[in-house]
Amino acid sequence: MKYPTSFHNLVFRLLCLFGLLLITILEVGPVPISGLALMWVVLFRPKWFYNLVQQIYHK
């Protein structure tokens, strides 16, 4: 597996930041979205989440 370049690493980090900002904005409503999303990730352990973490923290 080829690991991403530093540019791709930056793009992934910016996408994660954008996603967190979106969740933060939606969190203003009555439904706790971040908690539900985190429970979904913990229960189903999607492959894309594992790959995203590997790409961000690859040294």
N, CA, C and O of each residue as an XYZ file, in Angstrom:
236
protein
N       0.843     -1.187      0.000
C       0.000      0.000      0.000
C       0.881      1.241      0.000
O       1.782      1.366      0.829
N       0.628      2.140     -0.910
C       1.375      3.390     -0.955
C       0.777      4.368      0.042
O      -0.438      4.551      0.109
N       1.650      4.984      0.806
C       1.175      5.959      1.771
C       1.131      7.335      1.128
O       1.925      7.636      0.237
N       0.209      8.163      1.575
C       0.034      9.469      0.952
C       1.212     10.400      1.228
O       1.961     10.235      2.191
N       1.340     11.369      0.354
C       2.368     12.395      0.529
C       1.904     13.379      1.597
O       0.787     13.290      2.107
N       2.778     14.309      1.920
C       2.410     15.289      2.939
C       1.247     16.159      2.459
O       0.450     16.625      3.273
N       1.141     16.386      1.137
C       0.009     17.147      0.618
C      -1.295     16.406      0.863
O      -2.280     17.009      1.291
N      -1.313     15.102      0.596
C      -2.517     14.311      0.828
C      -2.843     14.260      2.319
O      -4.011     14.268      2.707
N      -1.812     14.207      3.143
C      -2.010     14.213      4.583
C      -2.682     15.515      5.006
O      -3.584     15.511      5.844
N      -2.245     16.616      4.431
C      -2.857     17.917      4.732
C      -4.311     17.955      4.283
O      -5.162     18.494      4.991
N      -4.605     17.391      3.122
C      -5.981     17.362      2.618
C      -6.861     16.551      3.564
O      -7.977     16.970      3.873
N      -6.383     15.403      4.026
C      -7.165     14.591      4.960
C      -7.410     15.331      6.266
O      -8.505     15.270      6.826
N      -6.400     16.021      6.744
C      -6.563     16.774      7.994
C      -7.569     17.904      7.821
O      -8.374     18.162      8.716
N      -7.528     18.576      6.682
C      -8.491     19.649      6.426
C      -9.910     19.099      6.295
O     -10.860     19.725      6.764
N     -10.060     17.939      5.666
C     -11.388     17.319      5.565
C     -11.913     16.934      6.946
O     -13.099     17.100      7.231
N     -11.039     16.424      7.795
C     -11.452     16.093      9.165
C     -11.855     17.353      9.921
O     -12.847     17.351     10.650
N     -11.094     18.422      9.751
C     -11.426     19.684     10.401
C     -12.778     20.200      9.916
O     -13.594     20.662     10.713
N     -13.011     20.120      8.609
C     -14.290     20.555      8.051
C     -15.438     19.716      8.612
O     -16.489     20.253      8.958
N     -15.238     18.411      8.700
C     -16.275     17.540      9.257
C     -16.566     17.859     10.716
O     -17.724     17.871     11.131
N     -15.520     18.119     11.496
C     -15.720     18.467     12.901
C     -16.420     19.816     13.052
O     -17.257     19.993     13.937
N     -16.072     20.763     12.183
C     -16.766     22.059     12.224
C     -18.242     21.900     11.870
O     -19.102     22.530     12.486
N     -18.532     21.068     10.891
C     -19.919     20.814     10.508
C     -20.692     20.178     11.654
O     -21.824     20.569     11.939
N     -20.080     19.196     12.309
C     -20.737     18.557     13.457
C     -20.955     19.560     14.581
O     -21.992     19.543     15.243
N     -19.973     20.437     14.794
C     -20.104     21.456     15.841
C     -21.262     22.399     15.552
O     -22.001     22.766     16.466
N     -21.430     22.793     14.308
C     -22.534     23.682     13.934
C     -23.872     22.971     14.105
O     -24.831     23.562     14.602
N     -23.940     21.706     13.696
C     -25.190     20.948     13.818
C     -25.509     20.590     15.265
O     -26.660     20.313     15.602
N     -24.498     20.595     16.110
C     -24.667     20.233     17.516
C     -25.536     21.246     18.267
O     -26.001     20.956     19.369
N     -25.757     22.408     17.696
C     -26.567     23.440     18.338
C     -28.005     22.973     18.495
O     -28.700     23.396     19.419
N     -28.452     22.110     17.606
C     -29.828     21.607     17.666
C     -30.039     20.681     18.850
O     -29.114     20.443     19.627
N     -31.248     20.158     18.993
C     -31.588     19.329     20.154
C     -31.036     17.902     20.109
O     -31.063     17.211     21.127
N     -30.534     17.438     18.948
C     -30.053     16.067     18.823
C     -28.525     16.059     18.923
O     -27.859     16.765     18.165
N     -27.964     15.278     19.839
C     -26.499     15.225     19.981
C     -25.856     14.396     18.860
O     -25.727     13.178     18.987
N     -25.461     15.042     17.784
C     -24.976     14.349     16.595
C     -23.603     13.713     16.815
O     -23.373     12.589     16.371
N     -22.696     14.406     17.487
C     -21.342     13.855     17.629
C     -21.353     12.570     18.450
O     -20.630     11.628     18.127
N     -22.151     12.518     19.493
C     -22.242     11.295     20.291
C     -22.801     10.139     19.491
O     -22.309      9.016     19.592
N     -23.830     10.404     18.693
C     -24.419      9.352     17.865
C     -23.431      8.874     16.805
O     -23.332      7.677     16.538
N     -22.703      9.809     16.203
C     -21.719      9.436     15.178
C     -20.594      8.607     15.784
O     -20.156      7.626     15.185
N     -20.126      8.991     16.959
C     -19.056      8.232     17.604
C     -19.523      6.841     18.025
O     -18.764      5.877     17.924
N     -20.751      6.732     18.491
C     -21.277      5.410     18.833
C     -21.361      4.529     17.591
O     -21.077      3.333     17.658
N     -21.749      5.113     16.460
C     -21.841      4.358     15.209
C     -20.456      3.848     14.800
O     -20.314      2.698     14.386
N     -19.433      4.709     14.918
C     -18.070      4.299     14.559
C     -17.582      3.193     15.486
O     -16.952      2.240     15.028
N     -17.861      3.303     16.774
C     -17.421      2.282     17.727
C     -18.144      0.958     17.481
O     -17.520     -0.101     17.548
N     -19.428      0.999     17.203
C     -20.195     -0.235     17.011
C     -19.867     -0.944     15.701
O     -19.723     -2.166     15.679
N     -19.749     -0.192     14.616
C     -19.609     -0.813     13.302
C     -18.180     -0.838     12.771
O     -17.894     -1.543     11.803
N     -17.283     -0.077     13.391
C     -15.873     -0.032     13.004
C     -15.680     -0.032     11.485
O     -15.140     -0.989     10.930
N     -16.119      1.039     10.811
C     -16.018      1.067      9.351
C     -14.562      1.126      8.883
O     -13.713      1.748      9.521
N     -14.299      0.470      7.765
C     -12.951      0.403      7.195
C     -12.434      1.789      6.823
O     -11.245      2.069      6.973
N     -13.323      2.660      6.338
C     -12.877      3.992      5.923
C     -12.349      4.790      7.109
O     -11.439      5.601      6.941
N     -12.899      4.578      8.302
C     -12.427      5.304      9.476
C     -11.024      4.833      9.862
O     -10.155      5.644     10.182
N     -10.814      3.532      9.830
C      -9.487      2.986     10.125
C      -8.461      3.505      9.124
O      -7.367      3.913      9.513
N      -8.808      3.490      7.833
C      -7.891      3.988      6.805
C      -7.598      5.467      6.993
O      -6.463      5.901      6.792
N      -8.591      6.239      7.371
C      -8.400      7.668      7.591
C      -7.437      7.919      8.736
O      -6.556      8.772      8.630
N      -7.590      7.193      9.820
C      -6.680      7.337     10.966
C      -5.268      6.920     10.569
O      -4.304      7.580     10.955
N      -5.126      5.843      9.809
C      -3.813      5.405      9.372
C      -3.137      6.445      8.475
O      -1.929      6.661      8.581
N      -3.897      7.081      7.605
C      -3.331      8.078      6.708
C      -2.939      9.349      7.446
O      -1.943      9.983      7.100
N      -3.698      9.719      8.440
C      -3.395     10.949      9.188
C      -2.158     10.754     10.058
O      -1.296     11.631     10.102
N      -2.055      9.628     10.745
C      -0.979      9.431     11.714
C       0.197      8.628     11.189
O       1.075      8.258     11.969
N       0.245      8.347      9.900
C       1.379      7.630      9.333
C       2.631      8.505      9.414
O       2.599      9.688      9.075
N       3.718      7.911      9.861
C       4.972      8.678      9.988
C       5.982      8.212      8.963
O       7.095      8.735      8.911
